[in-house]
Amino acid sequence: MKRTNWLLIAAVLLLTALPLWLVPRPAGPDGQPGEIFAGTDNQAQKAIAEIAPDYRPWFAPLFEPASGEIASLLFALQAAIGAGIIGYWLGAAVTRDKMRRGAGNEGRDDAD
């Protein structure tokens, strides 16, 4: 490869890795690192516990994943399936529209 390509690859790698290495990890509201990325579920549970300490949920989940990694996997799988369905629908709609336009133009004779 050319020298320019190697320089571009090195620049992209540096721009990707340096911020992760140089920037300190953000602290959450309690000063504990990483708590800022805890998610809205945990924040909502804390807010409900402060507002109404005797609150009880209406129902329990039917399925509780064994770990956070499995929960993340299921969430990603759900997002991928949803994106696939939406992509299929958009592709089918565009193709259907093109086929309708093509069928409408077949009956015309421009050779008059």
C-alpha positions as CSV (number, residue, x, y, z in Angstrom):
1,M,0.0,0.0,0.0
2,K,1.0,3.6,-0.5
3,R,2.5,5.6,2.4
4,T,-0.5,7.9,2.3
5,N,-2.9,5.0,3.0
6,W,-0.8,3.8,6.0
7,L,-0.8,7.4,7.3
8,L,-4.6,7.6,7.0
9,I,-5.1,4.2,8.7
10,A,-2.7,5.3,11.6
11,A,-4.6,8.6,11.9
12,V,-8.0,6.8,12.1
13,L,-6.6,4.4,14.7
14,L,-5.1,7.2,16.8
15,L,-8.3,9.3,16.6
16,T,-10.3,6.3,17.8
17,A,-8.0,5.1,20.6
18,L,-6.6,8.3,22.1
19,P,-9.9,9.7,23.4
20,L,-10.6,6.4,25.1
21,W,-7.2,6.4,26.7
22,L,-6.8,10.2,27.6
23,V,-10.3,11.2,28.7
24,P,-11.1,10.3,32.3
25,R,-14.1,8.1,33.0
26,P,-17.1,10.2,33.9
27,A,-18.5,10.0,37.4
28,G,-22.2,9.6,38.1
29,P,-24.3,11.7,40.5
30,D,-23.0,9.8,43.5
31,G,-19.4,10.2,42.4
32,Q,-19.0,6.6,41.5
33,P,-17.4,6.0,38.1
34,G,-19.6,4.3,35.5
35,E,-22.9,5.1,37.2
36,I,-23.7,7.6,34.5
37,F,-24.1,4.7,32.0
38,A,-26.4,2.7,34.3
39,G,-29.5,3.4,32.2
40,T,-32.9,4.8,32.7
41,D,-34.3,1.7,34.4
42,N,-32.0,2.1,37.4
43,Q,-32.6,5.9,37.5
44,A,-36.4,5.3,37.4
45,Q,-36.3,2.8,40.2
46,K,-34.3,5.2,42.4
47,A,-36.7,8.0,41.7
48,I,-39.8,5.9,42.5
49,A,-38.1,4.7,45.7
50,E,-37.6,8.3,46.8
51,I,-41.1,9.5,45.8
52,A,-43.1,6.5,47.1
53,P,-41.0,4.2,49.3
54,D,-43.9,1.7,49.8
55,Y,-44.6,1.3,46.0
56,R,-45.0,-2.3,44.8
57,P,-44.8,-3.2,41.1
58,W,-48.1,-4.4,39.5
59,F,-46.6,-7.5,38.1
60,A,-43.2,-9.4,37.8
61,P,-41.4,-10.1,34.5
62,L,-42.2,-13.4,32.9
63,F,-38.5,-14.0,32.0
64,E,-35.5,-12.7,33.9
65,P,-32.2,-13.0,32.0
66,A,-29.4,-14.7,33.8
67,S,-27.0,-11.7,33.4
68,G,-26.7,-8.3,32.0
69,E,-24.8,-9.6,29.0
70,I,-27.7,-11.9,28.0
71,A,-30.1,-9.0,28.5
72,S,-28.0,-6.9,26.2
73,L,-27.9,-9.7,23.6
74,L,-31.7,-10.1,23.7
75,F,-32.0,-6.3,23.3
76,A,-29.6,-6.3,20.3
77,L,-31.4,-9.3,18.8
78,Q,-34.8,-7.5,19.1
79,A,-33.3,-4.3,17.5
80,A,-31.9,-6.4,14.6
81,I,-35.1,-8.2,14.0
82,G,-37.0,-4.9,14.0
83,A,-34.6,-3.3,11.7
84,G,-34.8,-6.3,9.3
85,I,-38.6,-6.1,9.2
86,I,-38.6,-2.3,8.6
87,G,-35.9,-2.7,5.9
88,Y,-37.8,-5.5,4.2
89,W,-41.0,-3.5,4.2
90,L,-39.3,-0.4,2.8
91,G,-37.6,-2.5,0.1
92,A,-40.8,-4.2,-0.8
93,A,-42.7,-0.9,-0.9
94,V,-40.1,0.7,-3.2
95,T,-40.0,-2.3,-5.5
96,R,-43.8,-2.5,-5.6
97,D,-43.9,1.2,-6.6
98,K,-41.3,0.7,-9.3
99,M,-43.2,-2.2,-10.7
100,R,-46.5,-0.2,-10.8
101,R,-44.8,2.6,-12.6
102,G,-43.3,0.2,-15.1
103,A,-46.7,-1.5,-15.7
104,G,-48.3,1.9,-16.3
105,N,-45.7,2.8,-19.0
106,E,-46.0,-0.5,-21.0
107,G,-49.3,0.4,-22.5
108,R,-48.0,3.7,-24.0
109,D,-46.7,3.7,-27.6
110,D,-44.4,6.7,-28.2
111,A,-43.6,5.7,-31.8
112,D,-46.6,7.6,-33.2
